[in-house]
Amino acid sequence: MANEPSDVHPLTSKFLGKEMYLVITRPVRSPEIAKRLHEHLAHQVELERKGILFAAGPLYPRDSNLPEAGMFVLRANSFEEADAIAKTDPFHVAGLRTYTIQKWRLNEGSITVTINYSDQTAQIS
């Protein structure tokens, strides 16, 4: 690949290397956001159900309970595909948020999922 470093570290050959796209959003402060929140959240859940949305949520600055931005991670094959998906968000359609897109390569980390058969509960930690 053209943008890959020429001296790849031996450990990286086993890394996951799953490419996804980060959509970082910035709200346009407006009372319309509260009016369209349900529509936005329903859209996010639909993307989740379709297997497109990997993760999403608001971003908070230190010492504040008011989000200053949002982020969602999309399973997409290109910037163009990620942009087409991002454009369908009801907040973006209504001009209530601006966004940028970055490609993200998930390399390191872990997830633990506990499923209890007896009461059919699950926990992610």
Secondary structure in CASP SS format (residue, H / E / C, confidence):
PFRMAT SS
TARGET T0000
AUTHOR 0000-0000-0000
METHOD secondary structure of the structure
MODEL  1
M C 1.00
A C 1.00
N C 1.00
E C 1.00
P C 1.00
S C 1.00
D C 1.00
V C 1.00
H C 1.00
P H 1.00
L H 1.00
T H 1.00
S H 1.00
K H 1.00
F C 1.00
L C 1.00
G C 1.00
K E 1.00
E E 1.00
M E 1.00
Y E 1.00
L E 1.00
V E 1.00
I E 1.00
T E 1.00
R E 1.00
P E 1.00
V C 1.00
R C 1.00
S C 1.00
P C 1.00
E H 1.00
I H 1.00
A H 1.00
K H 1.00
R H 1.00
L H 1.00
H H 1.00
E H 1.00
H H 1.00
L H 1.00
A H 1.00
H H 1.00
Q H 1.00
V H 1.00
E H 1.00
L H 1.00
E H 1.00
R H 1.00
K C 1.00
G C 1.00
I C 1.00
L E 1.00
F E 1.00
A E 1.00
A E 1.00
G E 1.00
P E 1.00
L E 1.00
Y C 1.00
P C 1.00
R C 1.00
D C 1.00
S C 1.00
N C 1.00
L C 1.00
P C 1.00
E C 1.00
A E 1.00
G E 1.00
M E 1.00
F E 1.00
V E 1.00
L E 1.00
R C 1.00
A C 1.00
N C 1.00
S C 1.00
F H 1.00
E H 1.00
E H 1.00
A H 1.00
D H 1.00
A H 1.00
I H 1.00
A H 1.00
K C 1.00
T C 1.00
D C 1.00
P H 1.00
F H 1.00
H H 1.00
V H 1.00
A C 1.00
G C 1.00
L C 1.00
R E 1.00
T E 1.00
Y E 1.00
T E 1.00
I E 1.00
Q E 1.00
K E 1.00
W E 1.00
R E 1.00
L E 1.00
N C 1.00
E C 1.00
G C 1.00
S C 1.00
I C 1.00
T C 1.00
V E 1.00
T E 1.00
I E 1.00
N E 1.00
Y C 1.00
S C 1.00
D C 1.00
Q C 1.00
T E 1.00
A E 1.00
Q E 1.00
I E 1.00
S C 1.00
END
